[in-house]
Structures are given as structure tokens and as C-alpha cells.
Amino acid sequence: MRFFTLQSEEANETRIHIQLRNVPRTAIPSDIRRLVSRTKLQGVADVAVDYHRFSPTGRAYLTLTNSDYLRPNLTALQKSHISTFPIKAMSSSPPNNGPPSRMRGAKGRTEAVNRGIITGNGPHGGMLNPSRNVVIWGLPGRLTRAQLRDFLKDCNVPDTDESRMEIVKLHRTDDSFSIFSRHLVRLQSMALAHHLVRLLHMTYFEEGKWGRQYQIRARVIY
């Protein structure tokens, strides 16, 4: 508790960001918004889950419309919790999520991945248009974007046409080979992103061919 008090007392009055720690890794923005509503926070303009390589870090960020709300909100967040997790809150400088990629199309995003622009780090995973992006992993290591698109078509996923769905293969940061691969799929809407996760998560890739060698995981990036 002393740690929180010290952070509150030393909060920079010009800051407009609050970092939340000890956030459940399964929490989504709606869970955090319920916390905002329950604690009656004021002037919250944005809620963002924090990621490292598209995996939740246990942190989240609140962006305020005005620094005048910082200290009252920090006070209101004392002894707050999400589910059974006690939340620690502190003022924060603008979170660094790396330079966002504004390249269009799968080719441009692939180039961005290769150049290290898309890292999956920071609020919203460093992605534009959060809640429309899905990370899929546990797939065969040599699987190409075209092969994944064909697989999704066979699964009757809607809007798999290249003009409607972008697919980018995510490479390991150390360039080492893995028997598994990860792909970022960008869809046209939040509803389609959630539908894709429900359809694929904890299923098996081409089970008739590979058996249960490749168990698929899928996650919406918020």
C-alpha cells in the first residue's frame, strides 16, 4: 500500500495516462471499463490492454481527456480489483508502443514485420484498429499465408478473399526455426474477429492429415 501512496503523491500533474498493474491476463477492455464505471472514474477516453509480442503483460492503460482527472482517479482506484485481482494504479508517461504500421495490404504489413515495425508490443499490441486483429498460433512452421487462407476457406470462415482479409506471417525475433508458426489476421469487423477465434481456438489444424500434432490457439488483440 505504501508503494501506491508514494506513486499517487508523486504523480506528475500534467500526465494524462494511468497504468494499471496486476490485471488478469484474461481481462478484455470491457472488464476494465466495468472497473472504470464501478470506481466512477472521470474523463477516461481510452482503455488499452498492454501486450508483449501479442501476449497480455498483466498491465493496461487508461488515457484521460484532461490531467485534472489524474489525481482523483488515482485516489478512486485505491483498493480496486478486477475479479479477485487487486489492481495497482500509478500515473504514467505516454506508453511506448513503437511506430505503428500504416502500410496498406498484407504485403506492406509483411514488410513492416520484417523491418521490426510490427512487434506486437505495447497498448493494443501496437496495432491500429484494435479488436479487428487476431493472432493465430500453433500452426505448422512452414505454413504460408496462401495455405492458411485456403484452410480458413475450408473452415467456412467468411470474407477470406484477399481484399477483405489480410494475413501476415509473424517471424520469430531471433530468426530461429520453429516447428510452429504464428499469423496475424486482420478482419473487417470486431464481430468477424470474435467469430474466427470461436471457430478456431483449441481445434486442430487439418486433423485428418496431421492428427492432433497442431493444436490451434487464437486471440483477439484489443
C-alpha positions in Angstrom: 0.0 0.0 0.0 2.9 2.3 0.7 4.1 1.8 -2.9 0.7 3.0 -4.3 0.6 6.0 -1.9 4.1 7.1 -2.9 3.2 6.9 -6.6 0.0 8.9 -6.0 1.7 11.6 -4.1 4.5 12.0 -6.7 2.2 11.8 -9.7 3.1 14.3 -12.4 0.1 16.7 -12.5 0.4 17.1 -16.3 0.1 13.4 -17.1 -3.0 12.0 -18.8 -2.2 8.3 -18.5 -2.8 5.8 -15.8 -1.0 2.4 -15.8 -2.9 -0.5 -14.2 -0.9 -3.5 -12.9 -1.8 -7.0 -11.8 -4.6 -7.0 -14.4 -5.7 -10.6 -15.1 -4.2 -11.8 -18.4 -7.6 -13.0 -19.5 -9.1 -9.5 -19.0 -10.5 -7.7 -22.0 -11.4 -4.0 -22.4 -15.0 -4.5 -21.2 -13.7 -5.8 -17.9 -11.6 -2.7 -17.4 -14.4 -0.4 -18.4 -16.5 -2.1 -15.7 -13.8 -1.2 -13.3 -13.9 2.4 -14.6 -17.7 2.5 -14.1 -17.6 0.8 -10.7 -15.0 3.2 -9.3 -16.7 6.2 -11.0 -13.5 7.4 -12.8 -13.8 10.6 -14.8 -12.6 11.6 -18.2 -11.4 8.2 -19.4 -11.0 8.5 -23.2 -9.4 5.1 -24.0 -8.8 1.7 -22.4 -5.9 -0.4 -23.8 -4.6 -3.8 -22.8 -0.8 -3.9 -22.9 1.0 -6.7 -24.9 4.4 -8.2 -25.4 4.6 -10.0 -28.7 0.8 -10.1 -28.8 0.6 -11.8 -25.3 -1.0 -9.8 -22.5 1.5 -8.5 -19.9 -0.9 -8.1 -17.0 -0.9 -4.3 -17.5 -3.4 -1.9 -19.0 -3.5 1.8 -19.7 -6.2 4.5 -19.2 -5.9 7.6 -21.3 -7.6 10.7 -19.8 -9.1 13.7 -21.6 -7.5 16.1 -19.1 -4.8 15.9 -16.5 -7.2 17.4 -13.9 -8.7 13.9 -13.6 -5.4 12.2 -12.8 -5.2 12.6 -9.0 -8.9 12.0 -8.3 -8.9 8.9 -10.4 -5.8 7.5 -8.7 -7.5 8.0 -5.4 -10.6 6.3 -6.6 -8.6 3.3 -7.8 -7.2 2.5 -4.3 -8.2 -1.0 -3.2 -9.9 -1.6 -6.5 -9.9 -5.0 -8.1 -10.8 -6.9 -11.3 -12.3 -10.3 -10.4 -10.2 -11.3 -7.4 -7.1 -9.5 -8.6 -6.2 -6.4 -6.6 -5.2 -3.6 -9.0 -2.2 -1.3 -8.6 -2.6 2.1 -10.3 0.0 4.8 -11.0 0.5 7.8 -13.2 2.3 7.0 -16.4 4.1 8.9 -19.2 2.7 8.1 -22.7 3.2 4.4 -23.2 5.6 3.4 -25.9 4.1 1.0 -28.4 6.6 1.5 -31.1 5.9 3.2 -34.5 2.6 1.9 -35.8 2.4 0.5 -39.3 0.3 2.5 -41.7 1.3 0.4 -44.7 -1.7 -1.0 -46.6 -2.3 -4.6 -47.6 -0.7 -7.8 -46.5 2.5 -7.1 -48.5 3.0 -3.8 -46.7 2.4 -5.4 -43.3 4.8 -8.2 -44.1 7.5 -5.7 -44.9 6.6 -4.0 -41.6 7.1 -7.3 -39.7 10.4 -7.9 -41.4 11.6 -4.4 -40.5 10.6 -4.8 -36.9 7.8 -2.2 -37.0 5.0 -4.6 -36.1 6.3 -6.2 -32.9 3.1 -6.9 -31.0 4.3 -4.8 -28.1 2.6 -2.0 -26.1 -1.1 -0.9 -25.8 -3.3 -2.6 -28.4 -0.3 -4.6 -29.4 0.9 -1.6 -31.3 -1.9 -2.1 -33.8 -4.3 0.3 -35.4 -8.0 -0.6 -35.4 -7.9 -2.8 -32.2 -10.4 -5.6 -31.8 -10.2 -6.4 -35.6 -6.9 -8.3 -35.4 -6.5 -11.9 -34.5 -3.2 -13.8 -33.7 -3.3 -17.5 -34.6 -0.5 -19.8 -33.4 0.3 -23.5 -33.1 0.2 -23.8 -36.9 2.8 -25.7 -38.9 6.1 -23.8 -39.1 6.3 -23.8 -42.9 2.7 -22.8 -43.4 2.3 -19.9 -45.9 -0.2 -17.1 -46.0 -1.9 -18.7 -49.1 -2.1 -22.1 -47.3 -3.7 -20.5 -44.2 -6.2 -18.7 -46.4 -7.2 -22.0 -48.1 -7.5 -23.6 -44.7 -9.8 -20.8 -43.5 -11.9 -21.1 -46.6 -12.3 -24.9 -45.9 -13.4 -23.9 -42.4 -16.1 -21.7 -44.0 -14.7 -18.5 -42.4 -16.4 -15.6 -44.2 -14.6 -12.9 -46.1 -11.4 -14.9 -46.8 -10.9 -13.0 -50.0 -7.6 -11.1 -50.0 -9.3 -7.8 -50.4 -11.3 -8.5 -47.3 -8.9 -10.4 -45.0 -5.2 -9.6 -44.6 -2.9 -12.3 -43.4 0.7 -11.7 -42.2 3.1 -14.4 -41.0 4.9 -13.3 -37.8 8.5 -14.3 -37.6 10.5 -15.1 -34.5 12.6 -12.2 -33.2 15.7 -14.4 -33.2 15.1 -15.7 -36.7 15.4 -19.3 -35.4 13.3 -22.0 -36.9 10.3 -23.4 -35.1 8.0 -26.3 -36.0 5.2 -23.9 -35.2 4.2 -20.6 -36.8 2.1 -17.6 -35.9 0.0 -15.4 -38.2 -1.7 -12.1 -37.7 -5.2 -12.0 -39.4 -6.8 -8.6 -39.9 -10.6 -8.7 -40.4 -13.3 -6.2 -41.4 -15.0 -6.1 -38.1 -14.8 -6.9 -34.4 -17.7 -9.4 -34.9 -15.7 -11.3 -37.5 -12.6 -11.3 -35.3 -14.5 -12.9 -32.4 -16.2 -15.4 -34.8 -12.8 -16.5 -36.1 -11.5 -17.1 -32.5 -14.6 -19.0 -31.5 -14.3 -21.2 -34.6 -10.5 -22.0 -34.4 -9.4 -21.8 -30.7 -8.4 -25.2 -29.3 -9.1 -27.0 -32.5 -6.6 -28.9 -34.6 -5.1 -28.0 -37.9 -6.1 -30.5 -40.6 -6.7 -33.2 -38.0 -7.5 -35.7 -40.7 -4.0 -35.3 -42.1 -1.8 -34.4 -39.1 -3.8 -35.9 -36.3 -3.5 -33.8 -33.1 0.0 -32.6 -33.9 -1.0 -28.9 -34.4 -3.4 -27.5 -31.8 -4.5 -24.1 -32.7 -4.7 -21.1 -30.4 -6.4 -17.8 -31.4 -6.7 -14.5 -29.6 -8.3 -11.2 -30.5 -5.9 -8.3 -30.0 -7.6 -5.4 -28.1 
